[in-house]
């Protein structure tokens, strides 16, 4: 646990904190990496100035621990007040990071429990015995954990699931490791390592980690050799060494009231009575102040804002209505392609009895095709280190493709098969429907998901398609038939107004012929039903309370529908700038108040969101339950203060500098570039819209920001959705003077309370 147990945190005092920093936070125990558009000599000079005079701390030696050994299986259990379904976890002692067996164990985890072709998926998920079954090998500095995790279908006990997992392991032994398994693993590893180098942050974080833990900043070369050298024999060897002959910790996570589903009675409890902490060397530590010719309390000033280099791009409109845009990027040998076909959630605006159809359809587009089963397709993609994912959004169905340059042709052949030859089977439909229904049940146990769903209904209206979940409800999903899925494909797959975005190491003249199969899409116009985008009027600020008994924190969703649709240079863009110092950044007023000053949350943000159809303003955060009423008071104070008094000159200066520097990192990776140029295509933006934004930012005055704050920050007319422990938070909320309406997890009214 990186954060720690609450009882330990409550026991810590300021001297413990000081000792920790004095013991471990010395320059001799640190690695500093710098990457980007900088000059080496300048970096060295600044590092010497700010870090060179800091005295070394106590020496830090590498810790060596014995590998954990269990004499028998340890059964432990935990009752979760919020869970709707149980979970079984079986954890075996593994190896530390950079151990020579880490590659073979990673391959073993993939074979057992990652993807449609894995043993667990085939044995448990596909046979509808488990909703989810996975395997992972988690590596830490001193040790590792090989974990098997299963969520059963309702009706199965965890004792039954343990037997099924062990039976699946037996079937793996009989099956063995195949050449195909090794080929898939190696293809995926190469792509993962290359994709991790797309951003400056990805590069320097790898350099830092490799230097810190291995002493070799260029460890990536050795790792690639290690992974590509894995054999079938290696994988079976680590299975026999770390899994087959070893005991494990078997944890049962149980929904409250369903303790009878336990795998086995607990037979282990950690005994800390005789524990004695080791000598960490905290005695006699003293702070040695650096001897400097400058004042460390004074923050160094920023340099000039960087000139944002947006990607250059090409555009092409095809006769069949397809709109293409692309940018060439040779930094890494990868290609990203996104194909967005008009459709999605909004198509159900005229018949909300089948809301969730678009998402259901997109999910089934990831299933079998005429030439490949879903498992066979997954195998081919894994061999190539490629991915093809189909998803649904508000007004599009999206095909997202990632490929290494050398494997692009083979990947596009699989994309063609997936797009043009889907095979919608009754078996896959029933399986997907069952999984979607169970997933919906799970979401009703998650306060964050409940809060977001209820907030949308309050802001846009429960009967408005904009207020409905794109995943549908239990009743709407049950209304959907296999024929509906087929009809969606036959009616709404089209080339007209389809957007195609290409980013990566490929030229326009090379990629266009490769995408020729898109000409086979029907050229039909998609007629969207009418959608009511008029903002729902908020007469007065009001609390909507959803009870989640014993919740440790309260999920806040405070906001309203603004009517501000996306625009690149108008009020929507300017409102985002205005919001920056209110709640749009870590250093914003709201986050500094609720997190840094009060310590009530890990993060608090406000945002203006918008698309072609609608827009909203919202505050979101998870707040300590005991501070719910106080946090709401502080939030409303911040909103009122900003709406009334606006921004300060210092905040305005900070905003201009921070936004300029933030934007310099917005177009680094292939996916970031794809998102950027896709927006140009979707909203028909001019090529110089970023320059226009920069001019707007530079020219913005305090008067401009204050006017926007007064116009769009409306604390007196705002919806306050709070999801938490009613018994704990209602008494305090009742004293604040707001009307309180109690809702269930689906946003349906329970009763009203006026205070």
Secondary structure as the mmCIF struct_conf table of DSSP 4:
data_model
#
loop_
_struct_conf.conf_type_id
_struct_conf.id
_struct_conf.beg_label_comp_id
_struct_conf.beg_label_asym_id
_struct_conf.beg_label_seq_id
_struct_conf.end_label_comp_id
_struct_conf.end_label_asym_id
_struct_conf.end_label_seq_id
BEND BEND1 UNK A 3 UNK A 3
HELX_RH_AL_P HELX_RH_AL_P1 UNK A 6 UNK A 11
HELX_RH_AL_P HELX_RH_AL_P2 UNK A 14 UNK A 24
BEND BEND2 UNK A 26 UNK A 26
HELX_RH_3T_P HELX_RH_3T_P1 UNK A 27 UNK A 29
BEND BEND3 UNK A 36 UNK A 37
HELX_RH_AL_P HELX_RH_AL_P3 UNK A 40 UNK A 51
TURN_TY1_P TURN_TY1_P1 UNK A 52 UNK A 53
BEND BEND4 UNK A 54 UNK A 54
HELX_LH_PP_P HELX_LH_PP_P1 UNK A 55 UNK A 56
BEND BEND5 UNK A 58 UNK A 58
HELX_LH_PP_P HELX_LH_PP_P2 UNK A 61 UNK A 63
HELX_LH_PP_P HELX_LH_PP_P3 UNK A 66 UNK A 68
BEND BEND6 UNK A 71 UNK A 72
STRN STRN1 UNK A 74 UNK A 80
BEND BEND7 UNK A 81 UNK A 82
BEND BEND8 UNK A 84 UNK A 85
STRN STRN2 UNK A 87 UNK A 93
TURN_TY1_P TURN_TY1_P2 UNK A 97 UNK A 98
TURN_TY1_P TURN_TY1_P3 UNK A 100 UNK A 101
HELX_RH_AL_P HELX_RH_AL_P4 UNK A 102 UNK A 113
BEND BEND9 UNK A 114 UNK A 115
TURN_TY1_P TURN_TY1_P4 UNK A 116 UNK A 117
BEND BEND10 UNK A 118 UNK A 118
HELX_RH_AL_P HELX_RH_AL_P5 UNK A 119 UNK A 120
HELX_RH_PI_P HELX_RH_PI_P1 UNK A 121 UNK A 125
TURN_TY1_P TURN_TY1_P5 UNK A 126 UNK A 128
BEND BEND11 UNK A 129 UNK A 129
STRN STRN3 UNK A 130 UNK A 139
BEND BEND12 UNK A 141 UNK A 142
STRN STRN4 UNK A 144 UNK A 152
HELX_LH_PP_P HELX_LH_PP_P4 UNK A 153 UNK A 153
TURN_TY1_P TURN_TY1_P6 UNK A 154 UNK A 155
HELX_RH_AL_P HELX_RH_AL_P6 UNK A 158 UNK A 175
HELX_RH_AL_P HELX_RH_AL_P7 UNK A 179 UNK A 195
TURN_TY1_P TURN_TY1_P7 UNK A 196 UNK A 197
BEND BEND13 UNK A 198 UNK A 199
HELX_RH_AL_P HELX_RH_AL_P8 UNK A 200 UNK A 214
BEND BEND14 UNK A 215 UNK A 215
TURN_TY1_P TURN_TY1_P8 UNK A 217 UNK A 218
HELX_RH_AL_P HELX_RH_AL_P9 UNK A 219 UNK A 228
TURN_TY1_P TURN_TY1_P9 UNK A 229 UNK A 229
HELX_RH_AL_P HELX_RH_AL_P10 UNK A 232 UNK A 239
HELX_RH_PI_P HELX_RH_PI_P2 UNK A 240 UNK A 244
TURN_TY1_P TURN_TY1_P10 UNK A 245 UNK A 245
STRN STRN5 UNK A 249 UNK A 255
TURN_TY1_P TURN_TY1_P11 UNK A 256 UNK A 257
HELX_RH_3T_P HELX_RH_3T_P2 UNK A 259 UNK A 261
BEND BEND15 UNK A 263 UNK A 264
TURN_TY1_P TURN_TY1_P12 UNK A 273 UNK A 274
BEND BEND16 UNK A 281 UNK A 281
TURN_TY1_P TURN_TY1_P13 UNK A 283 UNK A 284
BEND BEND17 UNK A 293 UNK A 294
TURN_TY1_P TURN_TY1_P14 UNK A 296 UNK A 297
BEND BEND18 UNK A 298 UNK A 298
HELX_LH_PP_P HELX_LH_PP_P5 UNK A 299 UNK A 302
HELX_LH_PP_P HELX_LH_PP_P6 UNK A 304 UNK A 306
HELX_LH_PP_P HELX_LH_PP_P7 UNK A 310 UNK A 312
STRN STRN6 UNK A 314 UNK A 317
TURN_TY1_P TURN_TY1_P15 UNK A 319 UNK A 320
BEND BEND19 UNK A 321 UNK A 321
STRN STRN7 UNK A 323 UNK A 328
BEND BEND20 UNK A 331 UNK A 333
STRN STRN8 UNK A 334 UNK A 342
BEND BEND21 UNK A 344 UNK A 344
HELX_RH_3T_P HELX_RH_3T_P3 UNK A 345 UNK A 350
HELX_RH_3T_P HELX_RH_3T_P4 UNK A 352 UNK A 354
TURN_TY1_P TURN_TY1_P16 UNK A 355 UNK A 356
HELX_RH_AL_P HELX_RH_AL_P11 UNK A 357 UNK A 364
TURN_TY1_P TURN_TY1_P17 UNK A 365 UNK A 366
BEND BEND22 UNK A 367 UNK A 367
STRN STRN9 UNK A 369 UNK A 369
BEND BEND23 UNK A 370 UNK A 371
HELX_RH_AL_P HELX_RH_AL_P12 UNK A 374 UNK A 384
TURN_TY1_P TURN_TY1_P18 UNK A 385 UNK A 385
STRN STRN10 UNK A 387 UNK A 392
BEND BEND24 UNK A 394 UNK A 395
STRN STRN11 UNK A 396 UNK A 404
HELX_RH_3T_P HELX_RH_3T_P5 UNK A 405 UNK A 407
HELX_RH_AL_P HELX_RH_AL_P13 UNK A 408 UNK A 420
STRN STRN12 UNK A 422 UNK A 422
HELX_RH_AL_P HELX_RH_AL_P14 UNK A 426 UNK A 443
TURN_TY1_P TURN_TY1_P19 UNK A 444 UNK A 445
HELX_RH_AL_P HELX_RH_AL_P15 UNK A 447 UNK A 460
TURN_TY1_P TURN_TY1_P20 UNK A 462 UNK A 463
BEND BEND25 UNK A 464 UNK A 464
HELX_RH_3T_P HELX_RH_3T_P6 UNK A 465 UNK A 467
BEND BEND26 UNK A 468 UNK A 468
TURN_TY1_P TURN_TY1_P21 UNK A 470 UNK A 471
HELX_RH_AL_P HELX_RH_AL_P16 UNK A 474 UNK A 479
HELX_RH_AL_P HELX_RH_AL_P17 UNK A 482 UNK A 492
BEND BEND27 UNK A 495 UNK A 495
TURN_TY1_P TURN_TY1_P22 UNK A 496 UNK A 497
STRN STRN13 UNK A 499 UNK A 504
BEND BEND28 UNK A 505 UNK A 505
HELX_RH_AL_P HELX_RH_AL_P18 UNK A 508 UNK A 514
TURN_TY1_P TURN_TY1_P23 UNK A 515 UNK A 515
HELX_RH_3T_P HELX_RH_3T_P7 UNK A 516 UNK A 520
BEND BEND29 UNK A 521 UNK A 521
HELX_LH_PP_P HELX_LH_PP_P8 UNK A 528 UNK A 530
BEND BEND30 UNK A 534 UNK A 534
HELX_LH_PP_P HELX_LH_PP_P9 UNK A 535 UNK A 537
BEND BEND31 UNK A 540 UNK A 540
STRN STRN14 UNK A 542 UNK A 547
TURN_TY1_P TURN_TY1_P24 UNK A 549 UNK A 550
BEND BEND32 UNK A 552 UNK A 552
STRN STRN15 UNK A 553 UNK A 561
BEND BEND33 UNK A 568 UNK A 570
HELX_RH_AL_P HELX_RH_AL_P19 UNK A 571 UNK A 583
BEND BEND34 UNK A 584 UNK A 585
TURN_TY1_P TURN_TY1_P25 UNK A 586 UNK A 587
BEND BEND35 UNK A 588 UNK A 588
HELX_RH_AL_P HELX_RH_AL_P20 UNK A 589 UNK A 591
HELX_RH_PI_P HELX_RH_PI_P3 UNK A 592 UNK A 597
TURN_TY1_P TURN_TY1_P26 UNK A 598 UNK A 598
BEND BEND36 UNK A 602 UNK A 602
STRN STRN16 UNK A 604 UNK A 610
BEND BEND37 UNK A 612 UNK A 613
STRN STRN17 UNK A 615 UNK A 624
HELX_RH_3T_P HELX_RH_3T_P8 UNK A 625 UNK A 627
HELX_RH_AL_P HELX_RH_AL_P21 UNK A 628 UNK A 645
HELX_RH_AL_P HELX_RH_AL_P22 UNK A 649 UNK A 663
TURN_TY1_P TURN_TY1_P27 UNK A 664 UNK A 667
BEND BEND38 UNK A 669 UNK A 669
HELX_RH_AL_P HELX_RH_AL_P23 UNK A 670 UNK A 683
TURN_TY1_P TURN_TY1_P28 UNK A 684 UNK A 684
TURN_TY1_P TURN_TY1_P29 UNK A 687 UNK A 688
HELX_RH_AL_P HELX_RH_AL_P24 UNK A 689 UNK A 699
HELX_RH_AL_P HELX_RH_AL_P25 UNK A 702 UNK A 712
TURN_TY1_P TURN_TY1_P30 UNK A 715 UNK A 716
BEND BEND39 UNK A 717 UNK A 717
STRN STRN18 UNK A 719 UNK A 724
HELX_RH_AL_P HELX_RH_AL_P26 UNK A 726 UNK A 734
TURN_TY1_P TURN_TY1_P31 UNK A 735 UNK A 736
STRN STRN19 UNK A 739 UNK A 743
TURN_TY1_P TURN_TY1_P32 UNK A 745 UNK A 746
BEND BEND40 UNK A 747 UNK A 747
STRN STRN20 UNK A 749 UNK A 753
#
